[in-house]
Amino acid sequence: MQARVAHLWRHPIKSHGVESIPAAEFTAGATMPWDRVWAIAHEAARVPPGTCDWAPCANFSRAAKSSDLIAIRAEVDEARGTVTLRHPRRDPITVDPDLPGDAARLIEWVGPLSNAERSRPAFVTRAPRGMTDTDFPSVSILNLASLDALSERFEAPLAMERFRGNIWLGGLDAWEEFTLLGRSFRIGGATFRIRERITRCKATTANPETGRSDADTLGALEAGWGHRDFGVYAEVTDGGRVAAGDAAIPVAP
């Protein structure tokens, strides 16, 4: 195995924007910094406004239900604690989602991007840890070779942003990530233990440039490999800095 970090992505507001970054400082037992810090709860959510405990994704507005959300791009100003969001059909907006006024502006901004036949976005919430889709603080690790293999079924490249991963590795064989469950790897200055496969939802069918569903990724996974899994969830067991180009080295048991 001679894998290296090819790309790093974070998603400051769950399902509402993606940002490419050159490096991140990981902490043991935590999610990626500035990843899923906030989430937008819908009107049927069973979580309170403001700070709450971790909650399942069914409580939140997501691209699986509103494909237009996949086209949002984000940019974090870490010093100010603000997020700028851009979408091809909306004017840019900069907000501090912890401020009530900004949170209300954010809900108004995402309204036209939300599926009118689903529960409407209602309020912003955050947890003491990133609001990832797992009940443990996770980091998602994806494989460029697997993306290439899936893209071949469409005879066109699929964008990484469809899959909302944190760390993309190059140098693995296609689907090799699934053989790594239970193992630990030193990636840059941090250590990760691979815990489980990621089962995908309809969000991956949407084009991150347009927000429109244009590829049956779930059907292609089922037809080609008999599952709907893409990527793996890992936990950080030893913190440190990870940057593009860093090697991923197996840790001896």
FENHU-V82113 format. One record per residue. N is the residue number from 1. OMEGA is omega in radians with two decimals (none if undefined). BURIAL is I if it has 16 or more other ideal C-beta (glycine too) atoms within 10 Angstrom, else O. D_LAST is the distance of its C-alpha to the last C-alpha in Angstrom with 1 decimal. Layout:
N&OMEGA&BURIAL&D_LAST ; N&OMEGA&BURIAL&D_LAST
This chain:
1&3.12&O&15.9 ; 2&-3.06&O&18.3 ; 3&3.06&I&18.7 ; 4&3.10&I&20.7 ; 5&3.12&I&22.2 ; 6&-3.08&I&25.6 ; 7&3.02&I&27.0 ; 8&3.14&I&26.6 ; 9&3.01&I&28.7 ; 10&-3.01&I&29.6 ; 11&-2.97&I&32.0 ; 12&3.08&I&33.7 ; 13&-3.03&I&35.8 ; 14&3.10&I&34.1 ; 15&-3.11&I&35.6 ; 16&3.03&I&38.2 ; 17&-3.14&I&37.2 ; 18&-3.12&I&34.5 ; 19&3.05&I&34.1 ; 20&-3.14&O&32.4 ; 21&-3.11&I&31.0 ; 22&-3.06&O&29.7 ; 23&3.09&O&27.0 ; 24&3.12&I&25.7 ; 25&-3.08&O&24.3 ; 26&3.13&I&21.6 ; 27&3.14&O&21.1 ; 28&3.09&O&18.2 ; 29&-3.10&O&19.3 ; 30&3.03&I&22.1 ; 31&3.08&I&23.3 ; 32&3.12&I&24.3 ; 33&3.12&I&27.3 ; 34&3.09&I&30.6 ; 35&-3.14&I&29.2 ; 36&3.09&I&31.0 ; 37&3.14&I&32.6 ; 38&3.02&I&35.7 ; 39&3.12&I&36.6 ; 40&-3.14&I&40.0 ; 41&3.09&I&40.9 ; 42&-2.99&I&43.6 ; 43&3.10&O&46.6 ; 44&-3.07&O&45.1 ; 45&3.09&I&42.0 ; 46&3.07&O&41.1 ; 47&-3.14&I&39.9 ; 48&3.00&O&42.1 ; 49&3.13&O&43.0 ; 50&-3.10&O&41.4 ; 51&3.10&O&38.1 ; 52&3.03&I&36.5 ; 53&3.03&O&33.3 ; 54&3.13&I&30.9 ; 55&3.13&I&32.7 ; 56&-3.05&O&32.2 ; 57&-3.12&I&33.4 ; 58&3.14&O&36.5 ; 59&-2.93&I&38.1 ; 60&2.99&I&38.2 ; 61&-3.04&I&40.1 ; 62&3.13&I&37.9 ; 63&3.10&I&38.3 ; 64&-3.14&I&37.7 ; 65&-3.12&I&41.2 ; 66&-2.98&I&42.8 ; 67&-3.14&I&41.9 ; 68&-3.10&I&43.8 ; 69&-3.07&I&41.1 ; 70&-3.10&I&38.7 ; 71&3.12&I&41.1 ; 72&3.01&I&40.8 ; 73&-3.08&I&39.5 ; 74&3.03&I&38.4 ; 75&-3.10&I&38.6 ; 76&2.91&I&37.4 ; 77&-3.02&O&39.3 ; 78&-3.12&O&36.7 ; 79&-3.12&O&39.4 ; 80&-3.09&O&41.8 ; 81&-3.12&O&39.4 ; 82&3.10&I&41.2 ; 83&3.01&I&40.4 ; 84&-3.13&I&42.7 ; 85&3.10&I&42.7 ; 86&3.11&O&44.4 ; 87&-3.09&I&45.4 ; 88&-3.13&O&47.8 ; 89&3.11&O&50.2 ; 90&3.01&I&50.1 ; 91&3.13&O&51.0 ; 92&3.10&O&48.1 ; 93&3.06&I&47.5 ; 94&-3.05&O&45.8 ; 95&2.82&I&44.9 ; 96&-3.01&O&43.1 ; 97&3.09&I&42.1 ; 98&3.13&O&42.2 ; 99&-3.08&O&45.9 ; 100&-3.14&O&48.0 ; 101&3.11&O&50.4 ; 102&3.11&I&47.7 ; 103&3.11&I&45.9 ; 104&3.10&O&49.2 ; 105&3.11&O&49.8 ; 106&3.12&I&46.3 ; 107&3.11&I&47.1 ; 108&-3.10&O&50.4 ; 109&-3.09&I&48.9 ; 110&-3.10&I&46.4 ; 111&-3.13&O&49.1 ; 112&3.14&O&50.6 ; 113&-3.03&I&47.1 ; 114&-3.12&I&46.4 ; 115&-3.09&O&47.4 ; 116&-3.13&O&50.7 ; 117&3.11&O&50.0 ; 118&3.08&O&46.9 ; 119&-3.01&I&46.7 ; 120&3.06&O&47.6 ; 121&-2.99&I&45.5 ; 122&-3.09&O&46.6 ; 123&-3.13&I&44.7 ; 124&3.07&I&41.8 ; 125&3.07&I&39.0 ; 126&3.13&I&35.8 ; 127&3.07&I&32.9 ; 128&3.08&O&31.1 ; 129&3.11&I&28.1 ; 130&-3.09&I&28.3 ; 131&3.09&I&29.9 ; 132&-3.09&I&27.3 ; 133&-3.14&I&27.6 ; 134&3.14&I&24.7 ; 135&2.97&O&25.1 ; 136&-3.14&O&22.1 ; 137&-2.99&I&22.2 ; 138&2.99&I&20.8 ; 139&-3.12&I&20.7 ; 140&-3.12&I&21.6 ; 141&-3.05&I&20.1 ; 142&-2.98&I&22.4 ; 143&-3.13&I&22.7 ; 144&-3.14&I&26.0 ; 145&3.07&I&26.0 ; 146&3.07&I&26.0 ; 147&3.09&I&28.9 ; 148&-3.13&O&30.7 ; 149&3.11&I&30.4 ; 150&3.13&I&31.8 ; 151&-3.12&I&34.5 ; 152&3.14&O&35.7 ; 153&3.10&I&36.9 ; 154&-3.10&O&39.2 ; 155&3.11&O&40.2 ; 156&-3.12&O&39.7 ; 157&3.01&O&36.8 ; 158&-3.12&I&35.4 ; 159&3.08&O&34.8 ; 160&-3.02&I&31.4 ; 161&3.08&I&33.1 ; 162&-2.93&I&33.6 ; 163&2.95&I&30.0 ; 164&3.13&I&29.7 ; 165&3.07&I&26.1 ; 166&-3.11&I&24.7 ; 167&3.05&I&22.6 ; 168&-3.14&I&23.6 ; 169&2.96&I&21.5 ; 170&3.11&I&23.3 ; 171&3.05&I&22.2 ; 172&2.93&I&20.4 ; 173&3.09&O&22.2 ; 174&3.10&O&24.1 ; 175&3.12&I&22.1 ; 176&-3.13&O&18.8 ; 177&-3.12&I&17.5 ; 178&3.11&I&17.8 ; 179&-3.02&O&15.3 ; 180&-3.10&I&12.5 ; 181&3.13&O&12.8 ; 182&-3.12&O&9.9 ; 183&3.12&O&7.7 ; 184&-3.12&I&7.9 ; 185&2.98&I&10.2 ; 186&3.11&I&12.3 ; 187&-3.01&I&15.8 ; 188&-3.13&I&18.4 ; 189&-3.09&O&18.0 ; 190&3.09&I&16.1 ; 191&-3.11&I&12.6 ; 192&3.00&I&12.8 ; 193&-3.12&I&11.0 ; 194&-3.01&I&13.0 ; 195&-3.08&O&14.8 ; 196&3.09&O&17.9 ; 197&3.11&I&20.4 ; 198&3.05&I&23.6 ; 199&-2.97&O&26.8 ; 200&-3.13&I&29.7 ; 201&-3.05&I&33.3 ; 202&3.12&O&36.6 ; 203&-3.09&I&36.0 ; 204&3.12&I&34.5 ; 205&-3.04&I&37.9 ; 206&3.12&I&39.6 ; 207&-3.10&I&40.3 ; 208&3.05&I&39.2 ; 209&-3.03&O&42.3 ; 210&-3.03&O&44.8 ; 211&-3.13&I&43.3 ; 212&3.09&O&44.6 ; 213&-3.08&I&42.8 ; 214&-3.13&O&43.1 ; 215&3.12&I&40.1 ; 216&-3.11&O&39.0 ; 217&-3.12&I&35.3 ; 218&3.10&I&34.5 ; 219&3.13&O&36.9 ; 220&3.09&I&35.4 ; 221&3.13&I&31.9 ; 222&-3.07&O&33.3 ; 223&-3.06&O&35.5 ; 224&-2.98&O&33.0 ; 225&3.04&I&29.7 ; 226&3.10&O&30.7 ; 227&3.08&O&29.0 ; 228&-3.07&I&29.5 ; 229&3.09&I&26.0 ; 230&-3.11&I&25.3 ; 231&-3.12&I&22.3 ; 232&3.01&I&19.4 ; 233&3.11&I&19.0 ; 234&3.01&I&16.2 ; 235&3.11&I&16.0 ; 236&3.14&I&15.9 ; 237&3.09&O&13.5 ; 238&-3.02&O&14.7 ; 239&3.11&O&18.1 ; 240&-3.08&I&19.8 ; 241&3.07&O&22.1 ; 242&-3.12&I&21.6 ; 243&3.05&O&24.5 ; 244&-3.11&I&25.7 ; 245&3.13&O&24.6 ; 246&3.11&I&21.3 ; 247&3.01&O&18.4 ; 248&-3.00&I&15.4 ; 249&3.10&O&12.5 ; 250&3.08&O&9.0 ; 251&-3.12&O&6.3 ; 252&3.13&O&3.8 ; 253&none&O&0.0
